[in-house]
């Protein structure tokens, strides 16, 4: 997964699948766009005006832990 925030455009993007594929954008609301890939799977989530919807200072920078199974 790749997470990108552009502070100039206030756009937060979550890329869930890095595989190259044809993507169709589906606008869910004025501020939310889903990228739909192969098999109708969500491969990306775009949040427009992200700072109006999320407390970015609480989620950025992203901290994560990978657990091996």
PERA-V692251 format. One record per residue. N is the residue number from 0. SS is DSSP state (@ for helix, = for strand, . for the rest). Layout:
n: (N | N)
ss: (SS | SS)
This chain:
n: (0 | 1 | 2 | 3 | 4 | 5 | 6 | 7 | 8 | 9 | 10 | 11 | 12 | 13 | 14 | 15 | 16 | 17 | 18 | 19 | 20 | 21 | 22 | 23 | 24 | 25 | 26 | 27 | 28 | 29 | 30 | 31 | 32 | 33 | 34 | 35 | 36 | 37 | 38 | 39 | 40 | 41 | 42 | 43 | 44 | 45 | 46 | 47 | 48 | 49 | 50 | 51 | 52 | 53 | 54 | 55 | 56 | 57 | 58 | 59 | 60 | 61 | 62 | 63 | 64 | 65 | 66 | 67 | 68)
ss: (. | = | = | = | = | = | . | . | . | . | = | = | = | = | = | . | . | . | . | . | . | . | . | = | = | = | = | = | = | . | . | = | = | = | = | = | . | @ | @ | @ | . | = | = | = | = | = | = | = | . | @ | @ | @ | @ | . | . | @ | @ | @ | @ | . | . | . | . | . | . | . | . | . | .)
